[in-house]
Amino acid sequence: MSNNKQLSPWWWVPTLYFAEGIPYFIVNVISVTMFKRLGMPNGDLAMYTSLLYLPWVIKPLWSPFVDVIRTKRWWILLMQALCTAGFAALALSVSPDAFGLSLVIFYVIAFASATHDIAADGFYMLALEQKQQAAFVGIRSTFYRIASVFGQGVIVVLAGVLEERLGAIPRAWSITLLGSAVLFALITLWHWRFLPATEGDSPVKPANDGSEAPSGSAEAKRIFKGFAEAWVTFFRKPGVWLAIVFMLLYRLPEALSVKMLTPFLLDPAEAGGLGLSTAQSGLVYGTVGVIALTVGGILGGLYAARRGLRRSMWPMSMALALPCAAYLILALVQPSSLWSIYLLVALDQFGYGFGFTAYMLYMMQFSEGEFKTSHYAICTAFMALSMMIPGLFAGWMQEALGYVGFFIVVMICCLATVTVTFFARRRCSS
């Protein structure tokens, strides 16, 4: 372990946020592709993988314990070690006959990943001065995006190549997940060596006027009092119910469709899909799509900075909702040209990245006040909930309606985006 507090943040910030992204995308994206390739029906697939969002929905409930128990550095290393063990266990459990076991392991990794998010973000603020935090905010975002490309693209493509070479889908995914475990073990060892031990990174101590010795119970009471106050003040904010409805419905078209996009790409033409291989789906959605999403997000940030949130919300909501028509077009035409699929998926993801900026800025603006950090954490819980709920029944809807009918319903859901934008923008300050 290194105690060198003068280490440049370049030694650990990029790897820390790469490590933050990998388990998230393995749990929420790769699980869909893997279960689909192993033969899970779309209805069950969408429901079970949507429930994997749950740890990110409820993580504000246990975030105080990360402050009270041990250091952020300790939590980071423990959760990374747990994720490593989880990936290895997944590699051993891959089988069409062991979906239940794989899901349990995915849930363990999900809770570890959500806890890692809490500790990593807290460590970032403790280990860096304010100027350094500002300087490295772009770096952490960039490496999280790299993790997105790696998790949704590289890992899926690797699994697809192994499927074709080995001719055995479970074995291909076992090898891929085992490689992920080895990679994460190396990242854990790197952070054990280079993640600095800082003076500010210590368990939160209760305020003491000298009349009594600090105690664990006193600290627990203080933490839970602050926790309760943060939730009470959140629900007392002006316009809170409109804000909650906005957070739940603004992304409804994307939330409904996201769990069905990979099955749509992989299903054969006779089932209404596009008939791509695993490797091709990784390139289309996990690589080209993620790059387009990133570019859209960057341009969305620049656009909103110039025009302000209030003036940006209409074009951004349209950019998020209307490109969902790309999948309806693909379902109707079922093109054989891979480039046309690349183009339409990139268009949808670019629009989503551009429009999602308004969503993030709205949550930041709504969170302003005394409990800014806690209120933003609560907003992110609603953000995760907005993706979880529609996904629970998306698969069964697709099985009942077919892909064309399903994507028509997705387009109808664009009305929800437009409606909540109409009301929410009235309360934007700028």
N, C-alpha and C positions, 0 to 999 in steps of 0.2 A: 504493500500500500504506500502511496505517495502522500507525504504531508506537505509537499512544496506548494505553498499558497501563492507563489509567484508564477505558477504555470499559466501560459497564455490560454484564454478560453477556447482558442482554436483546437486545443488538445482534447476537449471534451464536449463543447456545445454541439458541433456537427453530429458526432456519434450519438449523443444523448437523444437528439430529436429524430435521428434515423431510427434509433431503438424504440422511440415512442410510437413511431408510425407502423413498424413492421407487424407487431402482434395485432394491432387494430385492423389492419387490412387482411391479415390471415384469418382473423375471426369473422369479419363482416363481409368479405368479398371472396376469398379463396374457399371458404366453407361452402358457398353456393356452388362454385364450379366443381369442387370435389364431390359433393353429395349428388349433383346432377350426373356426373360421369359414373358414379357408382350405382345409379339407377333409382334414386329417390324420386317419387312423384312430385310434380310442381307444387301441388297444394301443401303437402307436408314440408317440402323444402322451404317454401316462402315463410310458413308459420314458424318452424323451428329456428331458422336462421334469423328471422326478425326478432325473436325473443332474445337473441344474443346481444341485442342493443341494451338489454335491461341494466347491466352494470354501469353503463354510462348515463342511464336515466337516473339511477339512485345513488350515484357516487357522492353527491353532496351530503348524504346521510352519514357516511363514515369518514369524510374528509377531516373532521376535527381530531380523530384518533391519530392521523398521520402527523399532526402538529404536536400531540401530547406524548406519543410513544416513540422513543428513540429519535434518531436524526433522519433528515430527508435522504442523506447519502445511504444510510442503512436500508431504508425502504426501497430506494432505487435498486441497489444491488440484490436485495432479497427478491424483489418482484422480477428482475431480469433472470435470476437463477430459476425462479418458479416457471417463467415463460419457457426457458430452455428445457426444463424437465417436461413441461407440457407438450412442446413440439416433439420431443423424443417419444413421449407416451402416445401421441397421435400417430406417429409413424408406425408404431407397433399395433395400433388399433384399427387401421384402415381396412375395412371389409364391408361388402354389401350386407353382411349378416350381423354387423356390430354398430349400427347407426347410433343406438342409445349410448354406448360407451364413448364413442367419438364426441357426441354432443356434450356429455358430462365433462370431458376433457376440454372442449372448446369453452365451456362456461368457466372452468377454473382459469384458463388463460385470459378470458375476458375480464374477470374480476381482478386478476393480477395486472393486466394492462391498464384498466381504469385507475387502480391504485397507483401504478407507476406514473400515470399522467399527473395526478395530484402532487406526488413527491417531486417529479422532475420540474414542473412549473414553479413549485415553491423553492426548490434548490436554485433554479436559475435566478430568481429574485434575491436570494440570500447571498449567493456566491459572487454576483457581479454588482458593481456600482451602477448607479442610474445611467451614467453615460455609456457604460459598456452594454447595459441592457438594451438601450436604444440602438447601439451600433450593431449588435448581433441579432436583432429581431428578424431582420431579413435572412440571415444565415440559418436560423432555426427553422424558419418557414420553408426555405429552399430545401433543406435536408429532410424535412418532413415530406415534401413533395417527391423528393428522390425515393424515399421509402414507399411512397404511393406507387410510383412507377415500378419499383422493384417488387413490391408485394402483389400488385394487380397484374403486372406485365411479365417481368422476368421469371418469377416463380411459376406462373401459369404456363408460360411458353416452355420452360424446362420440363414441367410435368407432361406437357403435350408431346414434346420430342421423345421423352422416355416411353410414353404410351405407344408411340409408333415403333420405336426400336425394340422394346421388350415384348410388345403384344399383350401386356398384362396391366390393366388399369390400376388395380390396388397396389401392385408392386411399384409402379411408376410413382404413385403419390406417396408411398412409404419412403422411397428413396429421396424424393423432393423434400418432404417434411423433415427427414433425418438431416439433410443438408442444411435446412433452416435452423435446426437445433444446434448444429455445429457452429454455424455463423453466429447465432445468438450467444453461445457459450464464449466465443472469442470476444464478442462485444462486452460481455459481463466481465471477463478477465481484464480487458482494456480499461474499463471504468474502475475496477478494483485497484488498478495501478495508477490511473491518471485522474480520476475524479477527485478534486481537492477536498481536503478536510478544512472547513472554514469555521471561524470563531462564531459566526452568526447561526450556523447550522447546529442547533441543539433543541431538545424538547422544550416546548413553551412552558415557562414557569409562571405561577400565579403572582399577581401583584401583591406585595406584602408591606404593611405599614410598620413592621417590626414587633407588633404585639403578639404574633404567633408564628410558629415555624411553618414553612410551606409544607403542604401535604398533597398527596395524590388526589384525595377526595375533594379538597378545596379547588384544585386545578380543574378537575373534572366538572365540578359545579360551574366554574367560571366559563369553561368552554361551552358547556351545554346552554348556559344562559345566553351567551353571545350567539350561539347557533339558533336558538329559538327566536331571539330578537331579530336576527337577519330574515328569517322566514316571515315573521309577523309584519315587519316593516315592508317586505316585498309585496305582500297582499294588501297593504294599505296605500300603495303607490297610486296616484291618480291614473285612471285608464288601464289598470292592471288586467282587467278581464278582456278588454280589446287587445291588449298586448299578447295575452296568452292565446287567444283565438288566432291572432296573426302568426305567432310562432308555430302553432299547430297546423295551420292550413296554407300558409304561403307556398310551401314546397309540396303540396299534395300531389300534383301530377308526377313529380320525380319520385316521391316517397312510394306511390302506388306501383310505379313501373320498375324501380331499381332492382328488385329481387327477381324480376322476370326477364331482365335484359340478357343475362348470361344464358339462361335456358332457351331464350329466343334465338340467340346466336348459334347454340349447339344443336337444337332440335332439327331433325331432318325436314326437308321441304314438304313431305307428305303429312307431317304433323304441324305444318304452318310456320316452321322455323327457317333459318337460313343455311343450316347444314354445315357450319364451319367446324373445323377441327379444334381441339383444345388449344393448340399453339396459335392458330389463327385468331381465336377469340381473345387470347391474351394480348396479341398484337393490336387488334382492333380496339377493344374496350380498355384494356389495362395499360396500353402504351400510347397509341395515337389519341385515344379519348382523354387520358389523364393529362397529356401535354396540352391539348386544346382547352381542357378545364383550367389548367394553370394559367395559360395565356389570357383566357377570359377573365379570370380573377384579378390578374395584374392590371389589365385595361379597365376593369370595373372599378378598381380602387382609384386609378388616376382620374377616371370620369367623375366619380362621386366627389373626389377632393376638389375638383374644379367647379362642379355645379351645385354641390350640397346634396344632402340626403333627400330632402323634400322634393326637389326638382328631378332627382335621379330615379325615384321609385317607379314612376310609370314606365319609362323605357326599360328599366331593369326587370320589372315584373313581366313585361312582354317578352323580353329576351329569355327569361327562365321558362315561361309557359309554352310559347308557341313552337319552339323547335322540337317539342315532344312529337310533333307531326312527322318528324323524320322516321320514327319507328312504325307509324301507321303506313307511311309510304313503303317502307321496306317490307312490311307484312303483306301489303297488297301486291307489290311488284315481285318480291322475292328475287332480286337481281343475282345473276351469277358472277358479275364483276366485283372483285374484292375492293377495287378502288372506289366504286360508288358506295359501298358499305362504309369504307373508311371515311369518305367525305360526309355522309349523312350523320354518322356517329360523332364525328368531330364537330359538326355544326351544332348538334344537340348539346354536347359537353361544353363547347365554348359558350353557348347561350346560358347554360346552367351556371358556369363559373362567373360570368358577367352579372347575372341576376342575383346570385347568392350573396354578392357583396352588399346589396341593400339589406338583406336579412341580418348579416353580421353587424353592420353599422347601426341598424335599428336596435338590436339587442344591447350594443354598447351604449347608445344614447339612453335607452330605457333604464339601464343599470346605474346611471350617474346618481351620486348621492353618498351618504355616509357609509353604507355597506356595499360599495361598488363591486368589490371583488366577490363577495358572497352572492350578491344579486345576479352578477354575470354568470356565476356557477349554476345558479338556479335556472337561468335562461337556457344554458347549455343542456340542462336536464330536459327541459321542454323541447329543445331542438332534437335531442335523441328520441324522445317520445314521439315526435312528429314523424319520424322515420319508422319507428317500431310498429305503431298501431296499423297504418295502412298495409304494411307488409304481412301482417298476420293473416289477412284474407285475400291478398292479391293472387296467390297461387290457385286457390280454389275458384276465384273469379275467372282466371285465365282458362282453367280446365273446363269451366262451364260455357264460356263465350268463344273460345278459340283466340288466337293472337290478334286477328283483325278486330273482333268485337271488344277484346280487352283494351287495345290501344285507342279505340273510339271512346271508351269510358274514360281513359286517361285524358284525352283531349277535352271531354266534358268537364273534367275536374279543373281545367284551366280557369273556369268561371270562379272557382273558389279563390284562386290566386288574385284575380282581378278584383273581386269583391272586397277581400280583406285589405288589399292595397288601397282601394278607394277610401276606406274609413281610417286606416292607420296613418296615411300620409298627412291627414288633417292635423294630427297631434304632433307631427315632427316639428322640432324647433327651427330647423334650417334645412 
